[in-house]
């Protein structure tokens, strides 16, 4: 069920990214993914099970698959100048997959040492950090040429 939902929400994101824009999808997706993870943490903290727990997990999947999941690849292809794009994307995507691997590797360790609720609260915190950084630094790239994106990155600091 979770895998099907993830696929459906990712397809919707791919369909809507050009009309809604990358910046709003990323900002609101990271904010609401963080809220959904915090709700999941609350479910575990207060031993709430069943449809409420499943719903909070589905909400996270919705917002992750709608934003953080696919947009990191879209944005990475737009941020690097042509002369370094191949190498930079290789490093960037290796870093993304390495980070995904690290999160999956650390999840059971964190769950064991911090507890399941605190683990979800920690992940929620990092989604909120992502929200803050995106809100402050991420320019909109929808409908812009690579040159315009490069210029906006220089002036958006």
ChimeraX commands (.cxc) that place a marker at each C-alpha (Angstrom):
marker #1 position 0.00,0.00,0.00 radius 0.5
marker #1 position 2.78,2.43,0.91 radius 0.5
marker #1 position 4.74,1.59,-2.24 radius 0.5
marker #1 position 1.71,2.16,-4.47 radius 0.5
marker #1 position 1.00,5.48,-2.76 radius 0.5
marker #1 position 4.64,6.54,-3.18 radius 0.5
marker #1 position 4.53,5.74,-6.89 radius 0.5
marker #1 position 1.21,7.56,-7.40 radius 0.5
marker #1 position 2.36,10.70,-5.58 radius 0.5
marker #1 position 5.68,10.73,-7.46 radius 0.5
marker #1 position 3.85,10.53,-10.80 radius 0.5
marker #1 position 1.65,13.46,-9.76 radius 0.5
marker #1 position 4.75,15.46,-8.80 radius 0.5
marker #1 position 6.37,14.75,-12.18 radius 0.5
marker #1 position 3.16,15.89,-13.87 radius 0.5
marker #1 position 2.81,19.10,-11.82 radius 0.5
marker #1 position 6.41,20.26,-11.30 radius 0.5
marker #1 position 6.42,22.48,-14.39 radius 0.5
marker #1 position 3.07,24.12,-13.71 radius 0.5
marker #1 position 3.37,24.58,-9.92 radius 0.5
marker #1 position 7.08,25.35,-9.77 radius 0.5
marker #1 position 9.97,23.71,-7.98 radius 0.5
marker #1 position 10.34,26.20,-5.13 radius 0.5
marker #1 position 6.77,26.02,-3.77 radius 0.5
marker #1 position 6.68,22.23,-4.13 radius 0.5
marker #1 position 9.98,21.87,-2.30 radius 0.5
marker #1 position 9.17,24.39,0.44 radius 0.5
marker #1 position 5.67,23.16,1.22 radius 0.5
marker #1 position 6.62,19.52,0.68 radius 0.5
marker #1 position 9.46,19.70,3.19 radius 0.5
marker #1 position 7.32,21.59,5.71 radius 0.5
marker #1 position 4.39,19.18,5.52 radius 0.5
marker #1 position 6.66,16.11,5.36 radius 0.5
marker #1 position 8.17,17.33,8.63 radius 0.5
marker #1 position 4.73,17.81,10.15 radius 0.5
marker #1 position 3.68,14.33,9.01 radius 0.5
marker #1 position 6.83,12.80,10.53 radius 0.5
marker #1 position 6.14,14.64,13.79 radius 0.5
marker #1 position 2.58,13.26,13.76 radius 0.5
marker #1 position 4.02,9.79,13.21 radius 0.5
marker #1 position 6.36,10.36,16.16 radius 0.5
marker #1 position 3.38,11.42,18.28 radius 0.5
marker #1 position 1.52,8.25,17.29 radius 0.5
marker #1 position 4.44,6.17,18.50 radius 0.5
marker #1 position 4.92,8.30,21.63 radius 0.5
marker #1 position 1.28,7.86,22.67 radius 0.5
marker #1 position 0.89,4.30,21.33 radius 0.5
marker #1 position -1.68,5.32,18.72 radius 0.5
marker #1 position -2.04,2.57,16.13 radius 0.5
marker #1 position -4.27,1.62,13.25 radius 0.5
marker #1 position -5.57,4.03,10.66 radius 0.5
marker #1 position -4.26,7.14,12.42 radius 0.5
marker #1 position -0.68,5.84,12.36 radius 0.5
marker #1 position -1.09,4.62,8.78 radius 0.5
marker #1 position -2.56,7.99,7.77 radius 0.5
marker #1 position 0.37,9.92,9.23 radius 0.5
marker #1 position 2.79,7.67,7.34 radius 0.5
marker #1 position 0.77,8.09,4.13 radius 0.5
marker #1 position 0.84,11.87,4.61 radius 0.5
marker #1 position 4.61,11.76,4.87 radius 0.5
marker #1 position 4.80,9.68,1.70 radius 0.5
marker #1 position 2.50,12.08,-0.09 radius 0.5
marker #1 position 4.60,15.11,0.75 radius 0.5
marker #1 position 7.95,13.38,0.29 radius 0.5
marker #1 position 7.01,11.89,-3.07 radius 0.5
marker #1 position 5.50,15.21,-4.11 radius 0.5
marker #1 position 8.61,17.20,-3.30 radius 0.5
marker #1 position 11.82,16.07,-1.63 radius 0.5
marker #1 position 11.99,12.72,-3.43 radius 0.5
marker #1 position 11.86,13.69,-7.12 radius 0.5
marker #1 position 12.73,17.39,-6.92 radius 0.5
marker #1 position 16.27,16.81,-5.69 radius 0.5
marker #1 position 17.04,15.27,-9.09 radius 0.5
marker #1 position 15.24,18.01,-11.05 radius 0.5
marker #1 position 16.99,20.80,-9.17 radius 0.5
marker #1 position 20.40,19.15,-9.37 radius 0.5
marker #1 position 20.22,19.10,-13.17 radius 0.5
marker #1 position 19.40,22.81,-13.27 radius 0.5
marker #1 position 21.97,24.24,-10.86 radius 0.5
marker #1 position 25.27,23.33,-12.47 radius 0.5
marker #1 position 26.88,25.18,-15.41 radius 0.5
marker #1 position 27.27,23.20,-18.61 radius 0.5
marker #1 position 31.05,22.90,-18.36 radius 0.5
marker #1 position 30.90,21.00,-15.04 radius 0.5
marker #1 position 27.39,19.51,-15.17 radius 0.5
marker #1 position 28.44,15.90,-15.88 radius 0.5
marker #1 position 30.94,15.62,-13.06 radius 0.5
marker #1 position 28.92,17.74,-10.66 radius 0.5
marker #1 position 25.77,15.68,-11.22 radius 0.5
marker #1 position 27.72,12.47,-10.71 radius 0.5
marker #1 position 28.98,13.72,-7.35 radius 0.5
marker #1 position 25.59,15.16,-6.42 radius 0.5
marker #1 position 23.63,12.00,-7.23 radius 0.5
marker #1 position 26.24,9.80,-5.52 radius 0.5
marker #1 position 25.82,12.01,-2.44 radius 0.5
marker #1 position 22.02,11.73,-2.62 radius 0.5
marker #1 position 22.06,7.94,-2.88 radius 0.5
marker #1 position 24.75,7.73,-0.21 radius 0.5
marker #1 position 22.59,9.84,2.09 radius 0.5
marker #1 position 19.55,7.65,1.39 radius 0.5
marker #1 position 21.65,4.57,2.17 radius 0.5
marker #1 position 22.92,6.17,5.40 radius 0.5
marker #1 position 19.38,7.02,6.57 radius 0.5
marker #1 position 18.27,3.44,5.91 radius 0.5
marker #1 position 21.34,2.08,7.67 radius 0.5
marker #1 position 20.93,4.35,10.70 radius 0.5
marker #1 position 17.17,3.97,11.13 radius 0.5
marker #1 position 17.34,0.71,13.13 radius 0.5
marker #1 position 20.27,2.04,15.17 radius 0.5
marker #1 position 18.40,5.25,15.99 radius 0.5
marker #1 position 15.20,3.33,16.73 radius 0.5
marker #1 position 17.10,1.05,19.11 radius 0.5
marker #1 position 19.01,3.82,20.89 radius 0.5
marker #1 position 16.60,6.78,20.81 radius 0.5
marker #1 position 13.29,5.00,20.52 radius 0.5
marker #1 position 10.91,4.98,17.58 radius 0.5
marker #1 position 9.12,8.22,18.50 radius 0.5
marker #1 position 12.36,10.21,18.95 radius 0.5
marker #1 position 13.66,8.82,15.65 radius 0.5
marker #1 position 10.65,10.19,13.80 radius 0.5
marker #1 position 10.97,13.51,15.65 radius 0.5
marker #1 position 14.63,13.69,14.56 radius 0.5
marker #1 position 13.66,13.09,10.92 radius 0.5
marker #1 position 10.90,15.72,11.27 radius 0.5
marker #1 position 13.50,18.17,12.55 radius 0.5
marker #1 position 15.67,17.63,9.48 radius 0.5
marker #1 position 12.68,18.16,7.20 radius 0.5
marker #1 position 12.10,21.47,8.94 radius 0.5
marker #1 position 15.78,22.36,8.48 radius 0.5
marker #1 position 15.31,21.58,4.78 radius 0.5
marker #1 position 12.23,23.83,4.75 radius 0.5
marker #1 position 14.16,26.71,6.31 radius 0.5
marker #1 position 17.13,26.39,3.95 radius 0.5
marker #1 position 14.87,26.11,0.89 radius 0.5
marker #1 position 12.75,29.06,2.00 radius 0.5
marker #1 position 15.84,31.19,2.50 radius 0.5
marker #1 position 18.08,30.10,-0.38 radius 0.5
marker #1 position 16.22,28.13,-3.08 radius 0.5
marker #1 position 15.36,30.23,-6.14 radius 0.5
marker #1 position 12.52,29.32,-8.48 radius 0.5
marker #1 position 13.82,27.68,-11.66 radius 0.5
marker #1 position 10.52,27.07,-13.46 radius 0.5
marker #1 position 10.59,28.49,-16.97 radius 0.5
marker #1 position 14.14,29.88,-16.69 radius 0.5
marker #1 position 17.12,29.19,-18.89 radius 0.5
marker #1 position 20.23,27.67,-17.35 radius 0.5
marker #1 position 21.94,31.07,-17.61 radius 0.5
marker #1 position 19.08,32.77,-15.74 radius 0.5
marker #1 position 19.18,30.06,-13.05 radius 0.5
marker #1 position 22.94,30.52,-12.65 radius 0.5
marker #1 position 22.50,34.26,-12.26 radius 0.5
marker #1 position 19.68,33.87,-9.72 radius 0.5
marker #1 position 21.84,31.47,-7.69 radius 0.5
marker #1 position 24.54,34.13,-7.51 radius 0.5
marker #1 position 22.12,36.85,-6.41 radius 0.5
marker #1 position 19.86,34.68,-4.16 radius 0.5
marker #1 position 22.48,34.10,-1.46 radius 0.5
marker link #1:1,2 radius 0.2
marker link #1:2,3 radius 0.2
marker link #1:3,4 radius 0.2
marker link #1:4,5 radius 0.2
marker link #1:5,6 radius 0.2
marker link #1:6,7 radius 0.2
marker link #1:7,8 radius 0.2
marker link #1:8,9 radius 0.2
marker link #1:9,10 radius 0.2
marker link #1:10,11 radius 0.2
marker link #1:11,12 radius 0.2
marker link #1:12,13 radius 0.2
marker link #1:13,14 radius 0.2
marker link #1:14,15 radius 0.2
marker link #1:15,16 radius 0.2
marker link #1:16,17 radius 0.2
marker link #1:17,18 radius 0.2
marker link #1:18,19 radius 0.2
marker link #1:19,20 radius 0.2
marker link #1:20,21 radius 0.2
marker link #1:21,22 radius 0.2
marker link #1:22,23 radius 0.2
marker link #1:23,24 radius 0.2
marker link #1:24,25 radius 0.2
marker link #1:25,26 radius 0.2
marker link #1:26,27 radius 0.2
marker link #1:27,28 radius 0.2
marker link #1:28,29 radius 0.2
marker link #1:29,30 radius 0.2
marker link #1:30,31 radius 0.2
marker link #1:31,32 radius 0.2
marker link #1:32,33 radius 0.2
marker link #1:33,34 radius 0.2
marker link #1:34,35 radius 0.2
marker link #1:35,36 radius 0.2
marker link #1:36,37 radius 0.2
marker link #1:37,38 radius 0.2
marker link #1:38,39 radius 0.2
marker link #1:39,40 radius 0.2
marker link #1:40,41 radius 0.2
marker link #1:41,42 radius 0.2
marker link #1:42,43 radius 0.2
marker link #1:43,44 radius 0.2
marker link #1:44,45 radius 0.2
marker link #1:45,46 radius 0.2
marker link #1:46,47 radius 0.2
marker link #1:47,48 radius 0.2
marker link #1:48,49 radius 0.2
marker link #1:49,50 radius 0.2
marker link #1:50,51 radius 0.2
marker link #1:51,52 radius 0.2
marker link #1:52,53 radius 0.2
marker link #1:53,54 radius 0.2
marker link #1:54,55 radius 0.2
marker link #1:55,56 radius 0.2
marker link #1:56,57 radius 0.2
marker link #1:57,58 radius 0.2
marker link #1:58,59 radius 0.2
marker link #1:59,60 radius 0.2
marker link #1:60,61 radius 0.2
marker link #1:61,62 radius 0.2
marker link #1:62,63 radius 0.2
marker link #1:63,64 radius 0.2
marker link #1:64,65 radius 0.2
marker link #1:65,66 radius 0.2
marker link #1:66,67 radius 0.2
marker link #1:67,68 radius 0.2
marker link #1:68,69 radius 0.2
marker link #1:69,70 radius 0.2
marker link #1:70,71 radius 0.2
marker link #1:71,72 radius 0.2
marker link #1:72,73 radius 0.2
marker link #1:73,74 radius 0.2
marker link #1:74,75 radius 0.2
marker link #1:75,76 radius 0.2
marker link #1:76,77 radius 0.2
marker link #1:77,78 radius 0.2
marker link #1:78,79 radius 0.2
marker link #1:79,80 radius 0.2
marker link #1:80,81 radius 0.2
marker link #1:81,82 radius 0.2
marker link #1:82,83 radius 0.2
marker link #1:83,84 radius 0.2
marker link #1:84,85 radius 0.2
marker link #1:85,86 radius 0.2
marker link #1:86,87 radius 0.2
marker link #1:87,88 radius 0.2
marker link #1:88,89 radius 0.2
marker link #1:89,90 radius 0.2
marker link #1:90,91 radius 0.2
marker link #1:91,92 radius 0.2
marker link #1:92,93 radius 0.2
marker link #1:93,94 radius 0.2
marker link #1:94,95 radius 0.2
marker link #1:95,96 radius 0.2
marker link #1:96,97 radius 0.2
marker link #1:97,98 radius 0.2
marker link #1:98,99 radius 0.2
marker link #1:99,100 radius 0.2
marker link #1:100,101 radius 0.2
marker link #1:101,102 radius 0.2
marker link #1:102,103 radius 0.2
marker link #1:103,104 radius 0.2
marker link #1:104,105 radius 0.2
marker link #1:105,106 radius 0.2
marker link #1:106,107 radius 0.2
marker link #1:107,108 radius 0.2
marker link #1:108,109 radius 0.2
marker link #1:109,110 radius 0.2
marker link #1:110,111 radius 0.2
marker link #1:111,112 radius 0.2
marker link #1:112,113 radius 0.2
marker link #1:113,114 radius 0.2
marker link #1:114,115 radius 0.2
marker link #1:115,116 radius 0.2
marker link #1:116,117 radius 0.2
marker link #1:117,118 radius 0.2
marker link #1:118,119 radius 0.2
marker link #1:119,120 radius 0.2
marker link #1:120,121 radius 0.2
marker link #1:121,122 radius 0.2
marker link #1:122,123 radius 0.2
marker link #1:123,124 radius 0.2
marker link #1:124,125 radius 0.2
marker link #1:125,126 radius 0.2
marker link #1:126,127 radius 0.2
marker link #1:127,128 radius 0.2
marker link #1:128,129 radius 0.2
marker link #1:129,130 radius 0.2
marker link #1:130,131 radius 0.2
marker link #1:131,132 radius 0.2
marker link #1:132,133 radius 0.2
marker link #1:133,134 radius 0.2
marker link #1:134,135 radius 0.2
marker link #1:135,136 radius 0.2
marker link #1:136,137 radius 0.2
marker link #1:137,138 radius 0.2
marker link #1:138,139 radius 0.2
marker link #1:139,140 radius 0.2
marker link #1:140,141 radius 0.2
marker link #1:141,142 radius 0.2
marker link #1:142,143 radius 0.2
marker link #1:143,144 radius 0.2
marker link #1:144,145 radius 0.2
marker link #1:145,146 radius 0.2
marker link #1:146,147 radius 0.2
marker link #1:147,148 radius 0.2
marker link #1:148,149 radius 0.2
marker link #1:149,150 radius 0.2
marker link #1:150,151 radius 0.2
marker link #1:151,152 radius 0.2
marker link #1:152,153 radius 0.2
marker link #1:153,154 radius 0.2
marker link #1:154,155 radius 0.2
marker link #1:155,156 radius 0.2
marker link #1:156,157 radius 0.2
view
